[in-house]
Amino acid sequence: MSTFGTRLKRLRINKDMTQQDFAEHFDLNKSSISKYEKDKNLPENQLLVEIADYFDVSVDYLLCRTDNATSLNDAKLKSEGSLNSAEQLVKPLDMKDLLGLFGYAMTSDEGKREILDFINFKHEVLLQHYAKKES
């Protein structure tokens, strides 16, 4: 059975990284990496996103919620043929883009604000991710 630790270790080894290399890249100590790989600890949410971005997998894959390693955002961008398109990444979000998302039309105003905040956060993460890839 896959666990976060086994997936993290497999991804790290596939990139020919030692635990020390990985720790240095993410400004952690080696013992933290060992605990992650032994499933004794999980990284904080922001680090989890950074790890997923680094290995170009989804957080859901890391957390064993899916066996599909491809990020949903990457899959959507690839299917639209604009994975490397900066225009697509900086396109402003509008309300019509959100119709149907989590029953958006039936959601309270507070819920809508939370959804927009989340989407804008993910948008910023994608911008940072692809900016790093291009440099």
N, CA, C and O atoms as a MOPAC input file, in Angstrom:
PM7 MOZYME 1SCF
protein

 N      0.83900 1    -1.18600 1     0.00000 1
 C      0.00000 1     0.00000 1     0.00000 1
 C      0.88200 1     1.24700 1     0.00000 1
 O      1.86700 1     1.32400 1     0.73400 1
 N      0.51800 1     2.21000 1    -0.82500 1
 C      1.27000 1     3.45500 1    -0.88300 1
 C      0.93400 1     4.34300 1     0.30600 1
 O     -0.19900 1     4.38500 1     0.78600 1
 N      1.94700 1     5.03800 1     0.75400 1
 C      1.76600 1     6.04400 1     1.79800 1
 C      2.47100 1     7.30500 1     1.33500 1
 O      3.22500 1     7.29000 1     0.36300 1
 N      2.21500 1     8.40400 1     2.04700 1
 C      2.91700 1     9.63700 1     1.72400 1
 C      4.42900 1     9.39200 1     1.74000 1
 O      5.14100 1     9.80500 1     0.82500 1
 N      4.90800 1     8.72100 1     2.78200 1
 C      6.34300 1     8.48500 1     2.92800 1
 C      6.94200 1     7.69100 1     1.79400 1
 O      8.01700 1     8.02700 1     1.29700 1
 N      6.25100 1     6.62600 1     1.37300 1
 C      6.79600 1     5.81500 1     0.27800 1
 C      6.78900 1     6.58100 1    -1.03600 1
 O      7.71200 1     6.45200 1    -1.84100 1
 N      5.76200 1     7.36700 1    -1.25000 1
 C      5.71600 1     8.16000 1    -2.49000 1
 C      6.79400 1     9.23800 1    -2.49200 1
 O      7.45500 1     9.46200 1    -3.50500 1
 N      6.96600 1     9.89900 1    -1.36100 1
 C      7.98500 1    10.93900 1    -1.27000 1
 C      9.37300 1    10.34100 1    -1.51900 1
 O     10.17100 1    10.89500 1    -2.27500 1
 N      9.64300 1     9.22200 1    -0.88300 1
 C     10.94900 1     8.57400 1    -1.05400 1
 C     11.17200 1     8.16900 1    -2.50700 1
 O     12.25700 1     8.37600 1    -3.05200 1
 N     10.14400 1     7.59100 1    -3.13700 1
 C     10.26000 1     7.16700 1    -4.53300 1
 C     10.53800 1     8.37000 1    -5.43900 1
 O     11.39300 1     8.30300 1    -6.32300 1
 N      9.81700 1     9.46100 1    -5.21600 1
 C     10.02800 1    10.67000 1    -6.03000 1
 C     11.42700 1    11.23000 1    -5.82900 1
 O     12.09000 1    11.62900 1    -6.78600 1
 N     11.87000 1    11.25700 1    -4.57100 1
 C     13.20700 1    11.77800 1    -4.25300 1
 C     14.28000 1    10.93700 1    -4.93800 1
 O     15.19500 1    11.47700 1    -5.55900 1
 N     14.16900 1     9.62400 1    -4.82500 1
 C     15.16200 1     8.72500 1    -5.41900 1
 C     15.14100 1     8.82200 1    -6.93700 1
 O     16.19200 1     8.77800 1    -7.57600 1
 N     13.95000 1     8.95600 1    -7.51900 1
 C     13.86000 1     9.09100 1    -8.97800 1
 C     14.55400 1    10.34600 1    -9.48900 1
 O     14.96300 1    10.40200 1   -10.64800 1
 N     14.68800 1    11.34800 1    -8.63200 1
 C     15.41500 1    12.57300 1    -9.00300 1
 C     16.88400 1    12.49400 1    -8.60400 1
 O     17.61100 1    13.48500 1    -8.67300 1
 N     17.31700 1    11.29400 1    -8.18200 1
 C     18.70900 1    11.07400 1    -7.73900 1
 C     19.10900 1    12.03200 1    -6.62200 1
 O     20.21200 1    12.57800 1    -6.61800 1
 N     18.19900 1    12.22600 1    -5.68000 1
 C     18.47400 1    13.10600 1    -4.54400 1
 C     18.66300 1    12.27200 1    -3.28400 1
 O     17.95200 1    11.29200 1    -3.06300 1
 N     19.61200 1    12.66600 1    -2.47700 1
 C     19.73600 1    12.08100 1    -1.14300 1
 C     18.77600 1    12.81600 1    -0.22000 1
 O     18.22400 1    13.85500 1    -0.58100 1
 N     18.58300 1    12.27100 1     0.97000 1
 C     17.76300 1    12.97700 1     1.95100 1
 C     18.39500 1    14.33600 1     2.25900 1
 O     17.68900 1    15.32500 1     2.45500 1
 N     19.72000 1    14.37700 1     2.30100 1
 C     20.41800 1    15.63200 1     2.57600 1
 C     20.17600 1    16.65300 1     1.45800 1
 O     19.92200 1    17.82500 1     1.73500 1
 N     20.25300 1    16.21600 1     0.20800 1
 C     19.98100 1    17.10600 1    -0.93100 1
 C     18.56400 1    17.68500 1    -0.82600 1
 O     18.34200 1    18.88400 1    -0.99200 1
 N     17.62700 1    16.79000 1    -0.54600 1
 C     16.23100 1    17.19800 1    -0.43600 1
 C     16.04800 1    18.19600 1     0.70500 1
 O     15.37400 1    19.21500 1     0.55700 1
 N     16.65100 1    17.88700 1     1.82500 1
 C     16.55300 1    18.76700 1     3.00300 1
 C     17.11900 1    20.14800 1     2.68900 1
 O     16.51300 1    21.16200 1     3.03500 1
 N     18.25500 1    20.19000 1     2.04600 1
 C     18.87500 1    21.47200 1     1.71700 1
 C     18.02100 1    22.26300 1     0.73400 1
 O     17.88800 1    23.48000 1     0.85900 1
 N     17.44900 1    21.57900 1    -0.23300 1
 C     16.61800 1    22.26900 1    -1.22800 1
 C     15.42400 1    22.96600 1    -0.57500 1
 O     15.05700 1    24.07600 1    -0.95900 1
 N     14.82500 1    22.30500 1     0.41100 1
 C     13.63600 1    22.85600 1     1.05800 1
 C     13.94200 1    23.51900 1     2.40400 1
 O     13.03200 1    23.84100 1     3.16900 1
 N     15.22900 1    23.71900 1     2.68100 1
 C     15.65800 1    24.38600 1     3.90500 1
 C     15.11600 1    23.67500 1     5.15500 1
 O     14.55100 1    24.29800 1     6.05500 1
 N     15.30900 1    22.36000 1     5.17500 1
 C     14.88300 1    21.52300 1     6.29200 1
 C     16.09000 1    20.76600 1     6.81600 1
 O     17.17300 1    20.82800 1     6.23500 1
 N     15.89800 1    20.05000 1     7.92100 1
 C     16.98200 1    19.18300 1     8.35300 1
 C     16.69200 1    17.76200 1     7.89900 1
 O     15.54400 1    17.39700 1     7.64400 1
 N     17.75200 1    16.96600 1     7.80200 1
 C     17.64500 1    15.61300 1     7.27300 1
 C     16.69000 1    14.75400 1     8.10500 1
 O     16.00800 1    13.88600 1     7.56100 1
 N     16.63700 1    14.98800 1     9.40300 1
 C     15.76600 1    14.16900 1    10.25500 1
 C     14.29000 1    14.39700 1     9.91700 1
 O     13.47700 1    13.48400 1    10.06100 1
 N     13.93800 1    15.60400 1     9.47000 1
 C     12.55400 1    15.86000 1     9.04900 1
 C     12.20100 1    15.00100 1     7.84700 1
 O     11.10900 1    14.43600 1     7.78300 1
 N     13.11900 1    14.89900 1     6.89600 1
 C     12.88300 1    14.10200 1     5.69900 1
 C     12.72600 1    12.63300 1     6.08400 1
 O     11.84500 1    11.93900 1     5.57600 1
 N     13.57600 1    12.17800 1     6.97200 1
 C     13.48400 1    10.79500 1     7.43800 1
 C     12.13100 1    10.52400 1     8.08600 1
 O     11.53100 1     9.47700 1     7.84400 1
 N     11.65100 1    11.44100 1     8.89400 1
 C     10.34000 1    11.27500 1     9.54500 1
 C      9.21700 1    11.27000 1     8.51700 1
 O      8.26400 1    10.50100 1     8.64600 1
 N      9.31800 1    12.12600 1     7.48900 1
 C      8.30600 1    12.13100 1     6.43100 1
 C      8.27900 1    10.77400 1     5.72300 1
 O      7.21500 1    10.19600 1     5.49900 1
 N      9.46500 1    10.28200 1     5.38000 1
 C      9.54200 1     9.03900 1     4.62000 1
 C      9.15500 1     7.81500 1     5.44300 1
 O      8.78000 1     6.78300 1     4.88600 1
 N      9.24300 1     7.92500 1     6.75300 1
 C      8.81700 1     6.82200 1     7.63100 1
 C      7.37700 1     7.01200 1     8.09800 1
 O      6.89300 1     6.26800 1     8.95100 1
 N      6.70200 1     8.00100 1     7.54400 1
 C      5.30000 1     8.30700 1     7.88400 1
 C      5.10800 1     8.62400 1     9.35800 1
 O      4.06700 1     8.31600 1     9.93700 1
 N      6.11500 1     9.24000 1     9.96000 1
 C      5.99900 1     9.65600 1    11.35700 1
 C      5.54900 1    11.10400 1    11.46800 1
 O      5.12000 1    11.55000 1    12.53100 1
 N      5.64800 1    11.82900 1    10.37000 1
 C      5.26500 1    13.24300 1    10.31300 1
 C      4.80800 1    13.57600 1     8.90600 1
 O      5.16500 1    12.90200 1     7.94000 1
 N      4.00600 1    14.63600 1     8.81100 1
 C      3.62100 1    15.19100 1     7.51200 1
 C      4.07100 1    16.64700 1     7.46600 1
 O      4.05900 1    17.33300 1     8.48800 1
 N      4.46600 1    17.11500 1     6.29900 1
 C      4.85400 1    18.52400 1     6.18800 1
 C      3.64700 1    19.44800 1     6.33900 1
 O      2.50300 1    19.03300 1     6.15600 1
 N      3.92000 1    20.69400 1     6.67200 1
 C      2.87800 1    21.72000 1     6.71000 1
 C      2.30700 1    21.88700 1     5.30400 1
 O      2.93900 1    21.50400 1     4.32000 1
 N      1.11100 1    22.45900 1     5.21800 1
 C      0.41800 1    22.58500 1     3.93000 1
 C      1.24000 1    23.29800 1     2.87200 1
 O      1.33300 1    22.81800 1     1.74200 1
 N      1.83800 1    24.43600 1     3.21000 1
 C      2.59500 1    25.18700 1     2.20400 1
 C      3.78100 1    24.38000 1     1.68500 1
 O      4.07400 1    24.39800 1     0.49000 1
 N      4.45900 1    23.67500 1     2.57900 1
 C      5.57700 1    22.82900 1     2.14400 1
 C      5.07400 1    21.68100 1     1.27700 1
 O      5.73300 1    21.29700 1     0.31100 1
 N      3.93300 1    21.14400 1     1.61000 1
 C      3.34700 1    20.07100 1     0.81600 1
 C      3.10400 1    20.54000 1    -0.62300 1
 O      3.37700 1    19.80600 1    -1.57300 1
 N      2.59700 1    21.74900 1    -0.77600 1
 C      2.37500 1    22.33100 1    -2.10800 1
 C      3.71900 1    22.51200 1    -2.82100 1
 O      3.83600 1    22.20500 1    -4.00800 1
 N      4.72400 1    23.00400 1    -2.11100 1
 C      6.03900 1    23.21200 1    -2.71800 1
 C      6.66300 1    21.89000 1    -3.16500 1
 O      7.28100 1    21.81600 1    -4.22700 1
 N      6.49900 1    20.85100 1    -2.34900 1
 C      7.02700 1    19.53400 1    -2.71400 1
 C      6.31000 1    19.01300 1    -3.95800 1
 O      6.95200 1    18.51100 1    -4.88100 1
 N      4.98800 1    19.13200 1    -3.98400 1
 C      4.21800 1    18.68900 1    -5.15500 1
 C      4.67600 1    19.44300 1    -6.40100 1
 O      4.86900 1    18.84200 1    -7.45800 1
 N      4.84800 1    20.74900 1    -6.27700 1
 C      5.31300 1    21.54300 1    -7.42000 1
 C      6.70600 1    21.10700 1    -7.86100 1
 O      6.97400 1    20.98800 1    -9.05700 1
 N      7.58400 1    20.87300 1    -6.90600 1
 C      8.96100 1    20.49000 1    -7.22700 1
 C      8.99600 1    19.18800 1    -8.03100 1
 O      9.73700 1    19.06900 1    -9.00700 1
 N      8.18800 1    18.21800 1    -7.61000 1
 C      8.16800 1    16.92700 1    -8.28800 1
 C      7.14800 1    16.87500 1    -9.42600 1
 O      7.01200 1    15.85000 1   -10.09500 1
 N      6.43700 1    17.97300 1    -9.64200 1
 C      5.44400 1    18.07800 1   -10.70900 1
 C      4.36300 1    17.00300 1   -10.58000 1
 O      3.99300 1    16.34200 1   -11.55100 1
 N      3.87000 1    16.85200 1    -9.34600 1
 C      2.76200 1    15.94500 1    -9.06400 1
 C      1.70200 1    16.72900 1    -8.29600 1
 O      1.94300 1    17.85800 1    -7.86900 1
 N      0.54600 1    16.13100 1    -8.12600 1
 C     -0.49700 1    16.79500 1    -7.35700 1
 C     -0.32600 1    16.49800 1    -5.86800 1
 O      0.27300 1    15.49000 1    -5.49200 1
 N     -0.84800 1    17.37000 1    -5.04000 1
 C     -0.86100 1    17.13000 1    -3.60300 1
 C     -1.69900 1    15.88800 1    -3.31400 1
 O     -1.35700 1    15.10000 1    -2.43200 1
 N     -2.78700 1    15.71000 1    -4.04900 1
 C     -3.60900 1    14.51400 1    -3.87100 1
 C     -2.79500 1    13.24600 1    -4.11300 1
 O     -2.98300 1    12.25000 1    -3.41500 1
 N     -1.90500 1    13.27200 1    -5.08200 1
 C     -1.04800 1    12.11500 1    -5.32400 1
 C     -0.13200 1    11.88400 1    -4.12900 1
 O     -0.00600 1    10.75400 1    -3.65700 1
 N      0.50500 1    12.93700 1    -3.63800 1
 C      1.39000 1    12.79400 1    -2.48400 1
 C      0.66300 1    12.21600 1    -1.27800 1
 O      1.21500 1    11.40600 1    -0.53300 1
 N     -0.58400 1    12.64300 1    -1.09600 1
 C     -1.35900 1    12.20400 1     0.06600 1
 C     -2.13700 1    10.90500 1    -0.19700 1
 O     -2.96400 1    10.49500 1     0.61900 1
 N     -1.86700 1    10.26700 1    -1.33400 1
 C     -2.45700 1     8.97600 1    -1.69000 1
 C     -3.97000 1     9.03400 1    -1.85800 1
 O     -4.67100 1     8.04800 1    -1.62800 1
 N     -4.45900 1    10.19300 1    -2.25900 1
 C     -5.89200 1    10.31700 1    -2.54300 1
 C     -6.18800 1     9.92000 1    -3.98200 1
 O     -7.34500 1     9.73100 1    -4.35800 1
 N     -5.13300 1     9.79500 1    -4.78400 1
 C     -5.24900 1     9.34500 1    -6.16700 1
 C     -3.94800 1     8.66100 1    -6.56000 1
 O     -2.89500 1     8.93100 1    -5.98300 1
 N     -4.02700 1     7.78300 1    -7.53900 1
 C     -2.82200 1     7.16700 1    -8.08100 1
 C     -2.33100 1     7.89800 1    -9.32100 1
 O     -1.29700 1     7.54400 1    -9.88700 1
 N     -3.07000 1     8.91400 1    -9.74000 1
 C     -2.68800 1     9.72800 1   -10.89000 1
 C     -1.78200 1    10.85100 1   -10.39000 1
 O     -2.22300 1    11.73600 1    -9.65800 1
 N     -0.52800 1    10.80600 1   -10.78800 1
 C      0.43700 1    11.77900 1   -10.28600 1
 C      0.26200 1    13.16500 1   -10.89700 1
 O      0.74500 1    14.15100 1   -10.33900 1
 N     -0.41600 1    13.25300 1   -12.02800 1
 C     -0.55700 1    14.53300 1   -12.71900 1
 C     -1.43100 1    15.48900 1   -11.94000 1
 O     -2.52400 1    15.13400 1   -11.49900 1
 N     -0.95000 1    16.68300 1   -11.77600 1
 C     -1.73000 1    17.73300 1   -11.13200 1
 C     -2.96000 1    18.01700 1   -11.96900 1
 O     -2.88200 1    18.04800 1   -13.19700 1
 N     -4.10100 1    18.22600 1   -11.31600 1
 C     -5.31900 1    18.57300 1   -12.05100 1
 C     -5.12600 1    19.85700 1   -12.83600 1
 O     -5.63800 1    19.98100 1   -13.94800 1
 N     -4.39900 1    20.81200 1   -12.28100 1
 C     -4.15100 1    22.06400 1   -12.98800 1
 C     -3.30900 1    21.82300 1   -14.23300 1
 O     -3.58800 1    22.39000 1   -15.28900 1
 N     -2.27700 1    20.98200 1   -14.11600 1
 C     -1.44400 1    20.67000 1   -15.27200 1
 C     -2.24900 1    19.93800 1   -16.33500 1
 O     -2.12700 1    20.23300 1   -17.52400 1
 N     -3.07800 1    18.97500 1   -15.90700 1
 C     -3.87700 1    18.21600 1   -16.86000 1
 C     -4.82700 1    19.13900 1   -17.60800 1
 O     -4.98400 1    19.00700 1   -18.82100 1
 N     -5.45900 1    20.06700 1   -16.90800 1
 C     -6.38400 1    21.00600 1   -17.55100 1
 C     -5.63000 1    21.90700 1   -18.52600 1
 O     -6.07900 1    22.12300 1   -19.65200 1
 N     -4.48800 1    22.42900 1   -18.09200 1
 C     -3.71600 1    23.31100 1   -18.97500 1
 C     -3.22200 1    22.55100 1   -20.20300 1
 O     -3.23600 1    23.09100 1   -21.30900 1
 N     -2.78300 1    21.29900 1   -20.02000 1
 C     -2.31900 1    20.50200 1   -21.16100 1
 C     -3.46400 1    20.25000 1   -22.13700 1
 O     -3.28500 1    20.35100 1   -23.35000 1
 N     -4.63700 1    19.92100 1   -21.60600 1
 C     -5.76300 1    19.63600 1   -22.48500 1
 C     -6.20100 1    20.87500 1   -23.25600 1
 O     -6.77000 1    20.76200 1   -24.34200 1
 N     -5.94100 1    22.05000 1   -22.70400 1
 C     -6.27800 1    23.28500 1   -23.39900 1
 C     -5.15300 1    23.72200 1   -24.33000 1
 O     -5.28500 1    24.70900 1   -25.05300 1
 N     -4.05200 1    22.98600 1   -24.30800 1
 C     -2.93000 1    23.29900 1   -25.18200 1
 C     -2.19400 1    24.56400 1   -24.78600 1
 O     -1.58600 1    25.21500 1   -25.63600 1
 N     -2.23700 1    24.92100 1   -23.52300 1
 C     -1.60800 1    26.17800 1   -23.12600 1
 C     -0.74600 1    26.02700 1   -21.88800 1
 O     -0.64700 1    26.95800 1   -21.08900 1
 N     -0.12100 1    24.87400 1   -21.71400 1
 C      0.67300 1    24.64100 1   -20.52000 1
 C      1.74500 1    25.71000 1   -20.31700 1
 O      2.01100 1    26.11300 1   -19.18400 1
 N      2.36200 1    26.17000 1   -21.40500 1
 C      3.42700 1    27.15800 1   -21.26100 1
 C      2.95900 1    28.56800 1   -21.59900 1
 O      3.78500 1    29.46000 1   -21.79300 1
 N      1.68900 1    28.77600 1   -21.67100 1
 C      1.17100 1    30.06900 1   -22.05600 1
 C      1.00500 1    30.98500 1   -20.84800 1
 O      0.14200 1    30.75800 1   -20.00000 1
 N      1.83200 1    32.01500 1   -20.78000 1
 C      1.73800 1    32.97600 1   -19.68000 1
 C      0.39800 1    33.69700 1   -19.71900 1
 O     -0.14300 1    34.06300 1   -18.67500 1
 N     -0.13700 1    33.90100 1   -20.91400 1
 C     -1.43500 1    34.57800 1   -21.02500 1
 C     -2.52600 1    33.80700 1   -20.29800 1
 O     -3.36600 1    34.40300 1   -19.62400 1
 N     -2.51800 1    32.47900 1   -20.43100 1
 C     -3.53500 1    31.66400 1   -19.76700 1
 C     -3.38400 1    31.74600 1   -18.25600 1
 O     -4.37700 1    31.75500 1   -17.52700 1
 N     -2.14400 1    31.80600 1   -17.78500 1
 C     -1.90500 1    31.83200 1   -16.34100 1
 C     -2.29600 1    33.15400 1   -15.70200 1
 O     -2.69600 1    33.18200 1   -14.53800 1
 N     -2.18900 1    34.23800 1   -16.43400 1
 C     -2.49300 1    35.53900 1   -15.84600 1
 C     -3.88500 1    36.03300 1   -16.21800 1
 O     -4.28000 1    37.13600 1   -15.84200 1
 N     -4.62100 1    35.21500 1   -16.95400 1
 C     -5.97800 1    35.58600 1   -17.32500 1
 C     -6.80200 1    35.83400 1   -16.06500 1
 O     -6.83600 1    34.98400 1   -15.17600 1
 N     -7.46300 1    36.98100 1   -15.97900 1
 C     -8.24700 1    37.25700 1   -14.77400 1
 C     -9.40400 1    36.28100 1   -14.63600 1
 O    -10.01100 1    35.87400 1   -15.62700 1
 N     -9.69900 1    35.91800 1   -13.41100 1
 C    -10.83600 1    35.04700 1   -13.14800 1
 C    -12.09900 1    35.88000 1   -13.15300 1
 O    -12.10800 1    37.00700 1   -12.65700 1
 N    -13.15200 1    35.33700 1   -13.70500 1
 C    -14.42900 1    36.03600 1   -13.61400 1
 C    -15.48900 1    35.06100 1   -13.12800 1
 O    -15.26200 1    33.85300 1   -13.06700 1
 N    -16.63700 1    35.59800 1   -12.78700 1
 C    -17.68000 1    34.80800 1   -12.15800 1
 C    -18.18300 1    33.67400 1   -13.05600 1
 O    -18.51900 1    32.60100 1   -12.55400 1
 N    -18.24100 1    33.89300 1   -14.37400 1
 C    -18.75700 1    32.83000 1   -15.24200 1
 C    -17.85000 1    31.61100 1   -15.23100 1
 O    -18.31600 1    30.49300 1   -15.45200 1
 N    -16.54200 1    31.81300 1   -14.97300 1
 C    -15.62100 1    30.68200 1   -14.87900 1
 C    -15.94300 1    29.79300 1   -13.68500 1
 O    -15.56300 1    28.62200 1   -13.65500 1
 N    -16.63000 1    30.33800 1   -12.72300 1
 C    -16.89800 1    29.60800 1   -11.48800 1
 C    -18.24600 1    28.89700 1   -11.46300 1
 O    -18.52900 1    28.12300 1   -10.54900 1
 N    -19.07700 1    29.16200 1   -12.47300 1
 C    -20.40100 1    28.54300 1   -12.48400 1
 C    -20.27100 1    27.02200 1   -12.46300 1
 O    -19.49700 1    26.43100 1   -13.21600 1
 N    -21.03000 1    26.42900 1   -11.60500 1
 C    -21.01700 1    24.98600 1   -11.49000 1
 C    -19.94800 1    24.44500 1   -10.56500 1
 O    -20.03800 1    23.29000 1   -10.14600 1
 N    -18.95000 1    25.22700 1   -10.23300 1
 C    -17.87800 1    24.76500 1    -9.36500 1
 C    -18.38300 1    24.66700 1    -7.93800 1
 O    -18.74400 1    25.67700 1    -7.33400 1
 N    -18.41200 1    23.46700 1    -7.40000 1
 C    -18.87000 1    23.20600 1    -6.03500 1
 C    -20.26200 1    23.78700 1    -5.78300 1
 O    -20.56100 1    24.24100 1    -4.67900 1
 N    -21.10600 1    23.76900 1    -6.81100 1
 C    -22.44300 1    24.32100 1    -6.64100 1
 C    -22.38100 1    25.80300 1    -6.36500 1
 O    -23.12600 1    26.32900 1    -5.53900 1
 N    -21.48600 1    26.47200 1    -7.06300 1
 C    -21.19900 1    27.88300 1    -6.79300 1
 C    -22.46000 1    28.74500 1    -6.73500 1
 O    -22.60700 1    29.59100 1    -5.85300 1
 N    -23.34900 1    28.52100 1    -7.66900 1
 C    -24.54300 1    29.35900 1    -7.73200 1
 C    -25.40200 1    29.22500 1    -6.48500 1
 O    -26.15300 1    30.14000 1    -6.14700 1
 N    -25.30000 1    28.09800 1    -5.80000 1
 C    -26.12500 1    27.85500 1    -4.61900 1
 C    -25.37300 1    28.15500 1    -3.31600 1
 O    -25.90600 1    27.93900 1    -2.22800 1
 N    -24.16600 1    28.64100 1    -3.42500 1
 C    -23.33000 1    28.87100 1    -2.25600 1
 C    -23.60800 1    30.24700 1    -1.65900 1
 O    -23.94600 1    31.19200 1    -2.37200 1
 N    -23.45900 1    30.34400 1    -0.34200 1
 C    -23.64400 1    31.62600 1     0.33600 1
 C    -22.56200 1    32.60300 1    -0.10600 1
 O    -21.55300 1    32.19800 1    -0.68200 1
 N    -22.77200 1    33.89600 1     0.16400 1
 C    -21.77400 1    34.91300 1    -0.19000 1
 C    -20.43500 1    34.62700 1     0.48300 1
 O    -19.38100 1    34.79700 1    -0.12900 1
 N    -20.47700 1    34.20000 1     1.72500 1
 C    -19.22700 1    33.88100 1     2.43400 1
 C    -18.53700 1    32.69900 1     1.75900 1
 O    -17.31900 1    32.70800 1     1.58200 1
 N    -19.30400 1    31.69300 1     1.38700 1
 C    -18.74700 1    30.53700 1     0.68700 1
 C    -18.13100 1    30.92500 1    -0.64400 1
 O    -17.07400 1    30.42200 1    -1.02400 1
 N    -18.80900 1    31.83300 1    -1.35400 1
 C    -18.27300 1    32.30400 1    -2.63000 1
 C    -16.94600 1    33.02200 1    -2.43700 1
 O    -16.02200 1    32.85100 1    -3.23100 1
 N    -16.85000 1    33.83300 1    -1.37300 1
 C    -15.58100 1    34.52200 1    -1.08400 1
 C    -14.47700 1    33.51200 1    -0.79900 1
 O    -13.34700 1    33.68000 1    -1.25800 1
 N    -14.79900 1    32.46400 1    -0.04300 1
 C    -13.80000 1    31.43800 1     0.26200 1
 C    -13.34600 1    30.72500 1    -1.00600 1
 O    -12.15700 1    30.45700 1    -1.17800 1
 N    -14.28800 1    30.41800 1    -1.89100 1
 C    -13.93900 1    29.76200 1    -3.15500 1
 C    -13.04000 1    30.66700 1    -3.98600 1
 O    -12.02300 1    30.21700 1    -4.51300 1
 N    -13.40600 1    31.92800 1    -4.10500 1
 C    -12.57800 1    32.86900 1    -4.87100 1
 C    -11.19000 1    33.02200 1    -4.25700 1
 O    -10.19500 1    33.07000 1    -4.98000 1
 N    -11.11700 1    33.09900 1    -2.93200 1
 C     -9.81900 1    33.19500 1    -2.26200 1
 C     -8.95900 1    31.97600 1    -2.57700 1
 O     -7.76800 1    32.10400 1    -2.86100 1
 N     -9.56900 1    30.79200 1    -2.52700 1
 C     -8.82900 1    29.56800 1    -2.81400 1
 C     -8.34500 1    29.55000 1    -4.26300 1
 O     -7.18600 1    29.23300 1    -4.53100 1
 N     -9.21800 1    29.88500 1    -5.17800 1
 C     -8.84900 1    29.88300 1    -6.58800 1
 C     -7.73700 1    30.89900 1    -6.85800 1
 O     -6.79800 1    30.61300 1    -7.60100 1
 N     -7.84300 1    32.06400 1    -6.26300 1
 C     -6.79200 1    33.06900 1    -6.44300 1
 C     -5.46900 1    32.60400 1    -5.83700 1
 O     -4.40300 1    32.87600 1    -6.38900 1
 N     -5.53400 1    31.89400 1    -4.68800 1
 C     -4.32600 1    31.33600 1    -4.09300 1
 C     -3.68700 1    30.33400 1    -5.05600 1
 O     -2.48500 1    30.39500 1    -5.31500 1
 N     -4.50500 1    29.40500 1    -5.58800 1
 C     -3.98000 1    28.41500 1    -6.51900 1
 C     -3.41500 1    29.08400 1    -7.77600 1
 O     -2.41300 1    28.63300 1    -8.33000 1
 N     -4.05800 1    30.14400 1    -8.21100 1
 C     -3.58700 1    30.90100 1    -9.36900 1
 C     -2.19300 1    31.45300 1    -9.09300 1
 O     -1.30700 1    31.35900 1    -9.94300 1
 N     -1.99500 1    32.02200 1    -7.91600 1
 C     -0.68400 1    32.56300 1    -7.54000 1
 C      0.36400 1    31.45800 1    -7.45800 1
 O      1.50100 1    31.64200 1    -7.89500 1
 N     -0.01600 1    30.31300 1    -6.90000 1
 C      0.91400 1    29.18200 1    -6.81500 1
 C      1.34100 1    28.75500 1    -8.21900 1
 O      2.52100 1    28.49800 1    -8.46200 1
 N      0.37800 1    28.68000 1    -9.14200 1
 C      0.70700 1    28.31300 1   -10.52200 1
 C      1.63000 1    29.33900 1   -11.17500 1
 O      2.58300 1    28.97900 1   -11.86700 1
 N      1.34400 1    30.59800 1   -10.95300 1
 C      2.21300 1    31.63900 1   -11.51700 1
 C      3.64000 1    31.48700 1   -11.01500 1
 O      4.59100 1    31.56000 1   -11.79300 1
 N      3.78700 1    31.27600 1    -9.71400 1
 C      5.12400 1    31.09300 1    -9.13800 1
 C      5.78900 1    29.83200 1    -9.69300 1
 O      6.97600 1    29.83800 1   -10.01800 1
 N      5.01800 1    28.76400 1    -9.79400 1
 C      5.54000 1    27.49600 1   -10.27100 1
 C      6.09700 1    27.64300 1   -11.69000 1
 O      7.22200 1    27.22500 1   -11.96500 1
 N      5.31000 1    28.23400 1   -12.58500 1
 C      5.74500 1    28.34300 1   -13.97400 1
 C      6.80100 1    29.42800 1   -14.16700 1
 O      7.59700 1    29.36100 1   -15.10400 1
 N      6.81100 1    30.41200 1   -13.29800 1
 C      7.87600 1    31.40500 1   -13.35700 1
 C      9.21800 1    30.75200 1   -13.01400 1
 O     10.24200 1    31.06500 1   -13.62000 1
 N      9.20100 1    29.83700 1   -12.03000 1
 C     10.42600 1    29.11700 1   -11.65100 1
 C     10.88300 1    28.21700 1   -12.78800 1
 O     12.08100 1    28.10900 1   -13.05000 1
 N      9.91600 1    27.55300 1   -13.48300 1
 C     10.26500 1    26.64400 1   -14.57400 1
 C     10.88800 1    27.39100 1   -15.75600 1
 O     11.77200 1    26.87000 1   -16.43500 1
 N     10.41400 1    28.62100 1   -15.99300 1
 C     10.90500 1    29.39600 1   -17.13100 1
 C     12.26500 1    30.02000 1   -16.86900 1
 O     12.98100 1    30.36300 1   -17.81000 1
 N     12.63100 1    30.17200 1   -15.59500 1
 C     13.92700 1    30.80400 1   -15.29600 1
 C     15.02600 1    29.80100 1   -15.12500 1
 O     16.17000 1    30.17700 1   -14.87100 1

